[in-house]
Amino acid sequence: MEIQINIYTLEKLLAEAAEMGAGAALSRIGKLRPYLKKSEAFRLYGRRNVEHWITEGLITARKDGDYSASWRIERLEIEAVCKAKNLIRYL
């Protein structure tokens, strides 16, 4: 099976993969928090997008406590969904 891909698409895919890898490494060594609060995700990615991704089951919002605990979303999970949606849109 052979897949044909142009240089621009390959460059874009490799750049996105490198960025995701750097984020994962920074998260593992503690320089970047592994989770975003739901309000931070709304600000970074747009409330409508985040709610839509949660509804579709593409990302999972987690809550640690019962009452006053804030919702959190895994940073790499939401970044992967956002990057995938952008790549599909532009490629």
C-alpha positions as CSV (number, residue, x, y, z in Angstrom):
1,M,0.0,0.0,0.0
2,E,1.5,3.3,-1.1
3,I,0.2,6.7,0.1
4,Q,0.9,9.8,-1.9
5,I,1.5,13.0,0.1
6,N,2.9,16.3,-1.0
7,I,5.7,18.2,0.7
8,Y,3.5,20.9,2.3
9,T,1.3,18.3,3.9
10,L,4.3,16.3,5.2
11,E,5.8,19.5,6.7
12,K,2.6,20.4,8.4
13,L,2.1,16.9,9.8
14,L,5.7,16.8,11.1
15,A,5.5,20.3,12.6
16,E,2.3,19.4,14.5
17,A,3.7,16.1,15.7
18,A,6.9,17.8,17.0
19,E,4.8,20.4,18.8
20,M,2.7,17.7,20.4
21,G,5.8,15.8,21.4
22,A,7.4,18.9,23.0
23,G,4.2,19.5,24.9
24,A,4.1,15.9,26.2
25,A,7.8,16.1,27.3
26,L,7.2,19.4,29.1
27,S,4.2,18.0,30.8
28,R,6.1,14.9,31.9
29,I,9.0,16.9,33.5
30,G,6.6,19.3,35.3
31,K,7.2,22.5,33.3
32,L,3.6,22.4,31.8
33,R,0.5,21.5,33.7
34,P,-1.0,18.3,32.3
35,Y,-4.6,19.6,32.8
36,L,-6.5,22.7,31.9
37,K,-9.4,24.1,33.9
38,K,-12.6,24.1,31.8
39,S,-12.6,27.9,31.8
40,E,-9.1,28.0,30.5
41,A,-10.0,25.6,27.7
42,F,-13.0,27.8,26.8
43,R,-10.7,30.8,26.6
44,L,-8.0,29.0,24.5
45,Y,-10.2,27.0,22.1
46,G,-13.6,28.7,22.3
47,R,-16.6,27.7,24.5
48,R,-18.6,26.4,21.5
49,N,-15.8,24.1,20.3
50,V,-15.0,22.7,23.8
51,E,-18.7,22.0,24.5
52,H,-19.1,20.4,21.1
53,W,-16.0,18.2,21.5
54,I,-17.2,17.1,25.0
55,T,-20.7,16.3,23.5
56,E,-19.1,14.3,20.7
57,G,-17.0,12.4,23.2
58,L,-13.7,13.6,21.6
59,I,-12.5,15.0,25.0
60,T,-13.4,14.1,28.5
61,A,-14.1,16.6,31.2
62,R,-13.2,15.3,34.6
63,K,-14.2,16.5,38.1
64,D,-12.2,15.5,41.1
65,G,-14.6,16.4,43.9
66,D,-18.3,16.5,44.4
67,Y,-19.4,20.1,44.9
68,S,-17.0,23.0,44.5
69,A,-14.3,21.1,42.5
70,S,-13.6,22.6,39.1
71,W,-13.8,20.6,35.8
72,R,-10.5,19.8,34.2
73,I,-9.5,18.6,30.7
74,E,-6.3,16.8,29.8
75,R,-4.1,19.3,27.8
76,L,-2.7,16.8,25.3
77,E,-6.2,15.4,24.6
78,I,-7.7,18.8,23.7
79,E,-4.6,19.9,21.8
80,A,-4.7,16.7,19.7
81,V,-8.4,17.2,18.9
82,C,-7.8,20.9,18.0
83,K,-4.8,20.1,15.8
84,A,-6.6,17.2,14.0
85,K,-9.6,19.5,13.3
86,N,-7.3,22.2,11.9
87,L,-5.3,19.7,9.8
88,I,-8.5,18.3,8.3
89,R,-9.7,21.9,7.6
90,Y,-6.5,23.1,5.9
91,L,-5.4,19.9,4.1
